[in-house]
Amino acid sequence: MQDVIVQGVSLLGSLLILAAFIAAQMGKMRTSDLRYVVLNLVGSGILAIVAIIEQQWGFLLLEGTWAVVSAWSIARMQYRA
């Protein structure tokens, strides 16, 4: 049962990142929009937690970095405002 939950959470994180990417590619959202960065932060944060649980260190490096960069971008956006 735990595997099903972990897979569902992983899908949610992936869908959030993909939603932002697809919206940007279709011109519905700019990559500089706060919504875009927040979707990336939440999605990559979820996937980083899953990577820790599953002890997937390469995946943690990827998603953890993605989350940190997204958080940094949000902080910069807030500082500029």
PAMIDO-59351 format. One line per field, with one value per residue: residue number from 1; residue in one letter; x, y, z of N, C-alpha, C, O, CB in turn. Coordinates in nm, 4 decimals, decimal comma. Glycine has a CB too. Layout:
N
seq	(NUM_...)
type	(a_...)
n.u	(X_...)
n.v	(Y_...)
n.w	(Z_...)
ca.u	(X_...)
ca.v	(Y_...)
ca.w	(Z_...)
c.u	(X_...)
c.v	(Y_...)
c.w	(Z_...)
o.u	(X_...)
o.v	(Y_...)
o.w	(Z_...)
cb.u	(X_...)
cb.v	(Y_...)
cb.w	(Z_...)
END
This chain:
81
seq	(1_2_3_4_5_6_7_8_9_10_11_12_13_14_15_16_17_18_19_20_21_22_23_24_25_26_27_28_29_30_31_32_33_34_35_36_37_38_39_40_41_42_43_44_45_46_47_48_49_50_51_52_53_54_55_56_57_58_59_60_61_62_63_64_65_66_67_68_69_70_71_72_73_74_75_76_77_78_79_80_81)
type	(m_q_d_v_i_v_q_g_v_s_l_l_g_s_l_l_i_l_a_a_f_i_a_a_q_m_g_k_m_r_t_s_d_l_r_y_v_v_l_n_l_v_g_s_g_i_l_a_i_v_a_i_i_e_q_q_w_g_f_l_l_l_e_g_t_w_a_v_v_s_a_w_s_i_a_r_m_q_y_r_a)
n.u	(0,0821_0,1976_0,3720_0,1950_0,0926_0,3269_0,3866_0,1613_0,1933_0,4343_0,3502_0,1804_0,3649_0,5197_0,3248_0,2647_0,5023_0,5141_0,2764_0,3337_0,5460_0,4232_0,2254_0,3889_0,5151_0,3002_0,2428_0,0775_0,1654_0,4304_0,7792_0,8836_0,6783_0,5291_0,3543_0,4454_0,6996_0,6322_0,4787_0,6851_0,8529_0,6906_0,6285_0,8884_0,9820_0,8128_0,8907_1,1582_1,1343_1,0175_1,2329_1,4162_1,2848_1,2810_1,5476_1,6904_1,9455_2,0616_1,8341_1,7410_1,9412_1,8914_1,6147_1,6211_1,8012_1,6544_1,4367_1,5648_1,6680_1,4285_1,3094_1,4950_1,4524_1,1913_1,2353_1,3980_1,2130_1,0312_1,1895_1,2422_0,9926)
n.v	(-0,1201_0,1209_0,1667_0,2323_0,4740_0,6319_0,6302_0,7640_1,0170_1,0872_1,1061_1,3273_1,5344_1,5305_1,5973_1,8606_1,9983_1,9418_2,0625_2,3350_2,3571_2,2841_2,4815_2,7071_2,6493_2,6608_2,9235_3,0205_3,0863_3,2657_3,1954_3,3563_3,4149_3,4151_3,2060_2,9976_2,9436_2,8704_2,6384_2,4750_2,4697_2,3441_2,0997_1,9903_1,9847_1,7959_1,5709_1,5551_1,4850_1,2326_1,1089_1,1016_0,9283_0,6957_0,6555_0,7457_0,8772_1,0187_1,1171_1,2722_1,4674_1,5965_1,6840_1,8132_2,0205_2,1525_2,2363_2,4077_2,6072_2,7051_2,8032_3,0017_3,1700_3,2557_3,3953_3,6021_3,7272_3,8218_3,9963_4,1937_4,3047)
n.w	(0,0000_0,0761_-0,1366_-0,3422_-0,2507_-0,2448_-0,5178_-0,6168_-0,4968_-0,6173_-0,8840_-0,8610_-0,7950_-1,0300_-1,2204_-1,1477_-1,2107_-1,4851_-1,5692_-1,5375_-1,7206_-1,9670_-1,9833_-2,0102_-2,2537_-2,4244_-2,4214_-2,2239_-1,9784_-1,8362_-1,7883_-1,5983_-1,4314_-1,1090_-1,0491_-1,2158_-1,1095_-0,8484_-0,8927_-0,9899_-0,7634_-0,5653_-0,6932_-0,7433_-0,4832_-0,3633_-0,5136_-0,4358_-0,1673_-0,1956_-0,3218_-0,1124_0,0657_-0,0893_-0,1198_-0,3456_-0,4651_-0,6828_-0,8070_-0,5990_-0,5941_-0,8402_-0,8161_-0,5688_-0,6197_-0,8158_-0,6613_-0,4760_-0,6458_-0,7490_-0,5127_-0,4519_-0,6702_-0,6168_-0,3795_-0,4752_-0,6456_-0,4565_-0,3164_-0,5040_-0,5334)
ca.u	(0,0000_0,2857_0,4230_0,0899_0,0881_0,4491_0,3709_0,0612_0,2559_0,5313_0,2740_0,1347_0,4790_0,5542_0,2191_0,2781_0,6138_0,4743_0,1724_0,4031_0,6225_0,3304_0,1651_0,4898_0,5364_0,1813_0,2278_-0,0253_0,2330_0,5715_0,8673_0,9116_0,5589_0,5365_0,2816_0,5341_0,8061_0,5710_0,4492_0,8120_0,8997_0,6082_0,6479_1,0226_0,9914_0,7464_0,9755_1,2788_1,0967_1,0033_1,3683_1,4747_1,2172_1,3208_1,6939_1,7301_2,0324_2,0734_1,7055_1,7387_2,0270_1,8188_1,4942_1,6600_1,8568_1,5416_1,3598_1,6441_1,6712_1,2936_1,2924_1,5804_1,3827_1,0778_1,2923_1,4398_1,0915_0,9745_1,2808_1,2242_0,8580)
ca.v	(0,0000_0,2373_0,1895_0,2991_0,6124_0,6977_0,6497_0,8695_1,1443_1,1144_1,1527_1,4633_1,6233_1,5365_1,6705_2,0039_2,0482_1,9330_2,1635_2,4627_2,3487_2,2841_2,6152_2,7989_2,6170_2,7009_3,0674_3,0520_3,1293_3,2977_3,1328_3,4562_3,4283_3,3522_3,0779_2,8999_2,9062_2,7999_2,5016_2,4030_2,4487_2,2431_1,9712_1,9369_1,9558_1,6660_1,4653_1,5436_1,4070_1,0936_1,0587_1,0693_0,8076_0,5828_0,6552_0,7662_0,9924_1,0964_1,1855_1,3752_1,5766_1,6673_1,7507_1,9040_2,1393_2,2196_2,3023_2,5181_2,7145_2,7628_2,8819_3,1196_3,2577_3,3167_3,4927_3,7173_3,7955_3,8914_4,1044_4,2985_4,3642)
ca.w	(0,0000_0,0813_-0,2720_-0,4188_-0,2030_-0,2927_-0,6625_-0,6359_-0,4608_-0,7244_-1,0001_-0,8324_-0,8114_-1,1725_-1,2914_-1,1192_-1,2922_-1,6258_-1,5956_-1,5561_-1,8452_-2,0805_-1,9887_-2,0645_-2,3951_-2,4989_-2,4091_-2,1239_-1,8572_-1,8587_-1,6904_-1,4950_-1,3470_-0,9775_-1,0566_-1,2795_-1,0162_-0,7356_-0,9385_-0,9942_-0,6264_-0,4976_-0,7610_-0,7188_-0,3403_-0,3434_-0,5706_-0,3535_-0,0481_-0,2415_-0,3471_0,0183_0,1153_-0,1733_-0,1232_-0,4849_-0,4423_-0,8054_-0,8235_-0,4954_-0,6403_-0,9451_-0,7668_-0,4616_-0,6844_-0,8808_-0,5550_-0,4207_-0,7458_-0,7526_-0,3906_-0,4694_-0,7641_-0,5461_-0,2864_-0,5561_-0,6903_-0,3419_-0,2812_-0,6042_-0,5239)
c.u	(0,0863_0,3407_0,3216_0,0820_0,2086_0,4388_0,2695_0,1168_0,3582_0,4615_0,2256_0,2491_0,5180_0,4518_0,2263_0,3890_0,5751_0,3670_0,2364_0,4769_0,5315_0,2655_0,2630_0,5110_0,4193_0,1557_0,1222_0,0351_0,3778_0,6566_0,9058_0,7910_0,5796_0,4669_0,3694_0,6379_0,7497_0,5353_0,5760_0,8647_0,8215_0,6304_0,7831_1,0444_0,9286_0,8366_1,1053_1,2501_1,0807_1,1410_1,4379_1,4170_1,2666_1,4728_1,7470_1,8165_2,0524_1,9481_1,6919_1,8255_1,9544_1,7031_1,5238_1,7171_1,7465_1,4613_1,4348_1,6475_1,5348_1,2693_1,3746_1,5125_1,2655_1,1282_1,3355_1,3187_1,0308_1,0596_1,2641_1,0936_0,8471)
c.v	(0,1262_0,2692_0,2651_0,4459_0,6903_0,7252_0,7599_1,0071_1,1849_1,1670_1,2960_1,5637_1,6407_1,6172_1,8205_2,0660_2,0487_2,0354_2,2996_2,4644_2,3592_2,4219_2,7167_2,7739_2,6611_2,8514_3,1102_3,1059_3,1604_3,2301_3,2297_3,4797_3,3565_3,2162_2,9672_2,8495_2,8299_2,6564_2,4170_2,3733_2,3370_2,1053_1,9107_1,9073_1,8216_1,5534_1,4482_1,4627_1,2601_1,0321_1,0222_0,9388_0,6837_0,5664_0,6558_0,8916_1,0782_1,1784_1,2968_1,4939_1,6617_1,7486_1,8467_2,0334_2,2203_2,2981_2,4229_2,6359_2,7827_2,8508_3,0105_3,2201_3,3279_3,4242_3,6187_3,7975_3,8768_4,0106_4,2234_4,3735_4,4722)
c.w	(0,0000_-0,0570_-0,3577_-0,3792_-0,2545_-0,4425_-0,6914_-0,6052_-0,5676_-0,8492_-0,9805_-0,8523_-0,9568_-1,2507_-1,2671_-1,2045_-1,4405_-1,6615_-1,6202_-1,6895_-1,9672_-2,0952_-2,0471_-2,2133_-2,4817_-2,4901_-2,3086_-1,9948_-1,8938_-1,7515_-1,5789_-1,4035_-1,2143_-0,9792_-1,1125_-1,1793_-0,8964_-0,7744_-0,9428_-0,8539_-0,5574_-0,5607_-0,7318_-0,5712_-0,3061_-0,3933_-0,4929_-0,2274_-0,0833_-0,2643_-0,2166_0,0712_0,0413_-0,1842_-0,2665_-0,4889_-0,5670_-0,8308_-0,7201_-0,5369_-0,7439_-0,8874_-0,6525_-0,5173_-0,7488_-0,7763_-0,4982_-0,5183_-0,7552_-0,6304_-0,3989_-0,5631_-0,6988_-0,4502_-0,3613_-0,6032_-0,5758_-0,3014_-0,3761_-0,5885_-0,4212)
o.u	(0,0541_0,3550_0,3588_0,0663_0,1938_0,4782_0,2906_0,0912_0,3677_0,5086_0,2296_0,2315_0,5459_0,4880_0,1970_0,3711_0,6010_0,3669_0,1979_0,4705_0,5600_0,2521_0,2233_0,5236_0,4373_0,0574_0,0814_-0,0350_0,4394_0,6119_0,9561_0,8007_0,6407_0,5152_0,3679_0,6608_0,8121_0,5591_0,5742_0,9154_0,8803_0,6489_0,7925_1,1176_0,9847_0,8565_1,1575_1,3323_1,1255_1,1635_1,5107_1,4902_1,2908_1,5209_1,8352_1,7657_2,0593_1,9554_1,6378_1,7866_1,9559_1,6957_1,4587_1,6859_1,7446_1,4227_1,3751_1,6316_1,5271_1,2147_1,3282_1,5150_1,2426_1,0696_1,3115_1,3207_0,9843_1,0077_1,2708_1,0833_0,7398)
o.v	(0,2250_0,3864_0,3520_0,5327_0,8027_0,8322_0,8408_1,1029_1,3021_1,2616_1,3765_1,6658_1,7518_1,6967_1,8992_2,1728_2,1457_2,0892_2,3710_2,5631_2,4349_2,4730_2,8031_2,8689_2,6948_2,9010_3,2263_3,1640_3,0893_3,2102_3,1868_3,5566_3,2497_3,1213_2,8550_2,7293_2,7354_2,5634_2,3003_2,2641_2,2465_2,0063_1,7924_1,8145_1,7435_1,4533_1,3370_1,3812_1,1729_0,9161_0,9231_0,8503_0,5795_0,4743_0,5781_1,0009_1,2006_1,2945_1,4033_1,6089_1,7846_1,8696_1,9505_2,1422_2,3429_2,4125_2,5281_2,7510_2,9049_2,9605_3,1165_3,3406_3,4465_3,5321_3,7299_3,9206_3,9887_4,1132_4,3389_4,4907_4,5300)
o.w	(-0,0660_-0,0920_-0,4366_-0,4651_-0,3025_-0,4887_-0,7817_-0,6782_-0,6039_-0,9124_-1,0735_-0,9187_-1,0018_-1,3375_-1,3571_-1,2629_-1,5117_-1,7722_-1,7127_-1,7629_-2,0600_-2,2064_-2,1253_-2,2907_-2,5987_-2,5453_-2,3087_-1,9119_-1,9731_-1,6386_-1,4750_-1,3079_-1,2091_-0,9174_-1,0618_-1,1662_-0,8481_-0,6973_-0,9036_-0,8284_-0,4982_-0,4899_-0,6991_-0,5372_-0,2293_-0,3245_-0,4848_-0,1856_-0,0089_-0,2300_-0,2106_0,1156_0,1022_-0,2501_-0,3031_-0,5136_-0,5559_-0,8711_-0,7497_-0,5166_-0,7361_-0,9086_-0,6403_-0,4689_-0,7381_-0,8002_-0,4749_-0,4776_-0,7679_-0,6426_-0,3572_-0,5380_-0,7227_-0,4413_-0,3145_-0,6013_-0,5972_-0,2574_-0,3340_-0,6249_-0,4034)
cb.u	(-0,0933_0,4009_0,4585_-0,0465_0,0836_0,5740_0,3271_-0,0599_0,3239_0,6112_0,1547_0,0795_0,5965_0,5648_0,0828_0,3072_0,7409_0,4240_0,0724_0,5016_0,7016_0,2217_0,1202_0,6231_0,5590_0,0602_0,1952_-0,1087_0,2243_0,5946_0,9924_0,9537_0,4341_0,4735_0,1560_0,6041_0,8815_0,4452_0,3832_0,9152_0,8880_0,4578_0,6316_1,1288_0,9246_0,6090_1,0069_1,3324_0,9659_0,9188_1,4511_1,4496_1,0644_1,2620_1,7480_1,6046_2,1661_2,1008_1,5879_1,7871_2,1579_1,7665_1,3927_1,7615_1,9620_1,4504_1,3285_1,7880_1,7129_1,1872_1,3336_1,7197_1,3347_0,9964_1,4121_1,5228_0,9886_0,9594_1,4257_1,2312_0,7577)
cb.v	(0,0000_0,2135_0,0560_0,2298_0,6166_0,6107_0,5183_0,8432_1,1342_0,9871_1,0601_1,4725_1,5714_1,3955_1,6191_2,0266_1,9616_1,7930_2,1721_2,4884_2,2178_2,1746_2,6598_2,7838_2,4676_2,6250_3,1248_2,9281_3,0202_3,4517_3,0800_3,5879_3,3723_3,4432_3,0926_2,9620_3,0313_2,8749_2,5042_2,4832_2,5783_2,2817_1,9876_2,0349_2,0661_1,6620_1,4961_1,6831_1,4610_1,0867_1,1631_1,1835_0,8209_0,5994_0,5335_0,7792_0,9457_1,0048_1,0852_1,3176_1,5213_1,5684_1,6479_1,8374_2,1005_2,1161_2,2027_2,4711_2,6588_2,6516_2,7995_3,0787_3,1789_3,2090_3,4315_3,6708_3,6934_3,7962_4,0544_4,2394_4,2594)
cb.w	(0,1208_0,1801_-0,3385_-0,3969_-0,0490_-0,2625_-0,7305_-0,5487_-0,3216_-0,7585_-1,0263_-0,6880_-0,7335_-1,2309_-1,2493_-0,9692_-1,2698_-1,6573_-1,4771_-1,4403_-1,8502_-2,0625_-1,8483_-1,9887_-2,4120_-2,4477_-2,5413_-2,0936_-1,7445_-1,8580_-1,7589_-1,5598_-1,4192_-0,8704_-1,1430_-1,4029_-0,9683_-0,6871_-1,0779_-1,0727_-0,5459_-0,5042_-0,9096_-0,7683_-0,2598_-0,4169_-0,7165_-0,3160_0,0139_-0,3718_-0,4236_0,1191_0,1000_-0,3113_-0,0483_-0,5806_-0,3920_-0,9238_-0,8107_-0,3604_-0,6993_-1,0492_-0,7217_-0,3697_-0,7888_-0,9540_-0,4425_-0,3888_-0,8841_-0,7598_-0,2662_-0,5254_-0,8840_-0,4688_-0,2102_-0,6773_-0,7442_-0,2249_-0,2837_-0,7415_-0,4931)
END
